[in-house]
Amino acid sequence: MTTSPSASPSQLWNLPNILTMARIVLVPFFIWSLLADGSAHGPLRWVAFALFAVAIYTDQLDGSIARRRNLITDFGKIADPIADKLLTGAALVLLSVLAELPWWITVLILLREWGITALRFVVIRYGVMPASRGGKLKTVLQTVAILLYLFPLTPGLAVLSAVAFWVMLLALAVTVVTGADYVLKAARLRAAAQKEQ
């Protein structure tokens, strides 16, 4: 059941939404540990890897709980993708800052991610655009690629480095294609809403 804009605080402060907010809180700690390690691939790199893994797991967990317990809210539909983009965006930017990931990949992915997020807010008066299957595949591919890049042993293993790069390229391709699909959905949503007026 989707809550109305006048949803009560008890509906907003449910377990899935709390997990989403916890994921946002973990982002600064992830950033600090990755920067503090500075590509040394030491203990703090393991901490950054673990924080990212835990944070990304909460994404799967909060969605599962929300569907199973019928706790899907409009807040969750908006906050969940924002939390994901904060986490993955921070990881991509930092990996590029540390010269481990080409900047052009990071820029293209971020342009799509934040562009679609802005588009969601533009069309929210016409309706909420939930994540599509393609969008979920994009998230999985980005997550796997980032985890491979963050894994402290990746730089020392040529095969693992190559796998990380190619998975990231695949994630980029799906990211761009699904971005175009969201633009089309937003246009259809707006057109449908205007016809009803």
N, C-alpha and C positions, 0 to 999 in steps of 0.2 A: 504494500500500500504506500503510495507517495503522499507525503504530507503537503498540506497547503502552505502558502506563504505565512499564514498565521499559526504555524505549528508551535506547540508548547515547548518550553525548555526541556521537559522530560523526553520529548520526542527527538530533540536535537542532540541531547547528551546521552545518546545510546552507545553501546559498545563499539559498533563499527565506526561511528564518528570520532570517538575517543581514540581509537587506533589510528585513524587518519591524522588526527592532530598530533599524536605521539610521533608519527613518521616525520612530520614537519619539524618537531622539536629535535629529532635525531640529526637533522641536516647540518647544523653548526658543528656538532661534535665530529661528524664525518669529515667535514671540511678541515677542521683543525688537525685531526690526526693524519690526514693525507698530506697536507702542507707541511706539517711538522716533520714527517718522514722525508720529504723532499727527494723522492725517487731513490732513497737508500735501500728500499725494500727490506726494512728491518721490522722490529716488533710493532711499531706504529702503523706500518703498512698492513700488517695482519689485523690490527684494530680497525683500520679504515675498511678493509675487506669485510670484516665481521659486522660492522655497523651497517654497511650498505646491504649486506645479505639479510640482516634482521629487519631493517627498515622495509626492504622490498617484500619480505615475507608477510609483513603486516598488511600490505596491499592485497595479497591473495586472501589473507585471513579475514579482513574486514568485509570484503566482497562476499565471501562464502557465508559469513555470519549474517550479513544483511539480507541475503536471499533466503537463507534457511529460516530465519526468525521473522521474516517480513518486516525488516527495519530499514527499508530503502527510503531515503529522504531526498528532497531537492538539494539540501545542504551537502549531503554525501555525494550526490551526482556532480556537484560543482567542485567541492573541496578535494575529493579523491584524485581527480586528474591534476589539480594544481599541486597537491603534495607529491605526486609522481614526477611532475615536471621540475619541481624544485630539487628533488633528489637526483634524478638522472641528469638534469641540467648542470647541477653543481659538479657531478662526477665528470661529465664531458668537458666542461670548462677547465677543471683542475688538471685533467689528464693532458689537455692541450697546453696549459701553462707549464706543465712539467715536461713538455716536448715528447710525450709518449703517444699522442694521438694527433693526426693532422688537423690543423685549425679549420680547413675547409669542410671537413666532415662535421665538426662541432657546429660551425656557423649554419650549415644547411639544415641540420636537425633542429637547432634551436629556433631558426626562423619559422620552420613548420610548426613546431610545438607551441610556441608562444603566439604565433599567428592564429592557429586554430583555437587556442584558449581565448584570445581576444574576440574571435568570431563567435564563440559560444556566448560571451557576454553581450555582444551586439544583438544576437537573435533570441536572447533569453525571454524577451517580451512576447515572442511568438511560440516559445516552447523550449524544453530542455533537450539537448542532443546527447543521449547516452553513448557510451563507448561502443563501437561496432566490433564485429569479430576481427576485422582487419586491424583495427586499432589495438585490440588485445594482442594480436600476433606481433604487431610492431613493438609493443611494450615488452613482450617476452624476448624478442630478438635483441632489443636494446639492452635489456637486463643481462642476458647471457654474455653479450659482447663486453659490456662494462665489467662484469665479474671476471671475465678472462683477462681483461686489461689490468684490473686491480690485483689479481692474484699475484702475490709476491714472487712466485717462481717463474712466471711467464717470461720475463726478459731473458732468463738463462736457458730457455727451451725454445729453439728456433721453430719447431713444429707448432707449439702452443701459441707463439707470437703470430705465426701465419694464420692459424685458425681464428684468433681474436680479430685480426684485421679483416678477414673475409666474412666473418659473421657480422662485423660492424658494417661492412659494405652492403650486405643483404638487409640489415636493419635500416640502413639509410634508404635503400630502394623502396622498401615497404612503407617507410615513414613518408616519403614523398607521394607515393601512390595513394595512400590512405588520406593524406592531407587534401589532395584533389577531390577525393570522394566526399570528405566532410564539407568542402566548399559547395559542392553540388547539393548535398543534403540541406545545407543552410539556405540555399536559394529556393529549394522546393518547400521548405518549412515556411519561409517568408511568403512565398507565393500563395500557399494554402491558407495561411492566416489572413492575408489580404482579401482573398476571395470570400471568406466568412464574414468580413466586415460589411 
